[in-house]
């Protein structure tokens, strides 16, 4: 029996999770974790060569190919970073061998659940996959078993459960809207069938469904005011999981939201989902930008930066149209690469300095120049300064909005400038200020961090035509 790429992208992490749960040795487990992530990434790339056949439960199309490749790539680089990071955690006694087996198994379980959410052709199966991803990350956030970590995990579990329950209710309402047209059974939950018949659905039910879906999956995206779990989860969990949360899991929830947005777009009687998304996006940008000025924990500060950027992405997709959708896809990609690189740097810095408190970290370019300049380059990228890729995506978001809604452009630019000032103000002392904290060198691989930053720099200077064409196709698909 042959296994196609669509099956392999789920089978590799699922089997790896089971094997890693049994392996006691750190080095072998770390290598297997990286190898499994690499194989999953290569399998995702193979979909561009030979496209798998979609079915009733699994689907590959232009939209989820973008998300799958991005997810598996960062899953691989975060696995490489994790190998050196976790070794240090073992050395200082924060993790035991038992927790180590649990960590690696949960890492691959998380990759499996995110991949399943992205390739699911059944909206119920997609909901289940997002729920599994939520439960997996809850367990990983609390892995240190400190009071703060357990509190963050419980907060994430409670708020995430509320959000996922709202998303479930929205999913049920979509099924109820589809049943009179498609009939009872699984066909009324198959996304490809739904989108082909959505024009005949009851618009009132679709409208109510989308509100619940926006609130439910919006909680997972980290949109304000549904964001309360996110800063705690980032600050208290292992840094590789912070990178995966910011760079990947938020995107998976966004992907689910975009799928349902496409259903409303083909129903002439339903509300336009754009204004709701634009409103929540702008609220997130302004709120998170202001919160950057009062953060004392460096990981918590970058968590608020993630809320800001997810707000920008949701705003872009809410505006809609080929250019805004293209800008949203590009910004999502650039943010995932940049923010994960920043968390890689922050993870090594926290281990070197023994703290995440901004006040206790200073003069990194003197004591640890590679880390210091790496962090500074990541911050320059994330605030949208040229010539890096986020400058290009933010420029496209602003320019596409200006011609249609100048007032919204003013609000958005105001939020972007506040965030720029907040991050540069807080990070300036960390990187260039007076030397504070220990001066030990970091025994770690910087390859993942600088690989991401190099890709972001390259994207700001030159986008390959094949990438531009692919993003344009997806932008048209989103409407």
Secondary structure by P-SEA (a helix, b strand, c coil): ccccaaaaaaaaaaaaaaaaaccccaaaaaaaaaaaaaaaaaaaaacccccccccccccccccaaaaaaaaaaaaaaaaaaaaaaaaaaaaaccccaaaaaaaaaaaaaaaaaaaaaaacccaaaaaaaaaaaaaaaaaaaaccccaaaaaaaaaaaaaaaaaaaaaaaaaaaaaaaaccccccccccccaaaaaaccccccaaaaaaaaaaaaaaaaaaacccccccccaaaaacccaaaaaaaaccaaaaaaaaaaaaaaaaaaccccccaaaaaaaaaaaaaaaaaaaccccccaaaaaaaaaaaaaaaaaaaaaaccaaaaaaaaaaaaaaaaaaaaaaaaaaaaaaaacccccccccccccccaaaaaaaaaaaaaaacccccaaaaaaaaaaaaaaaccaaaaaaaaaaaaaaaaaaaaaaccccccccccccccccccaaaaaaaaaaaaaaaccccaaaaaaaaaaaaaac
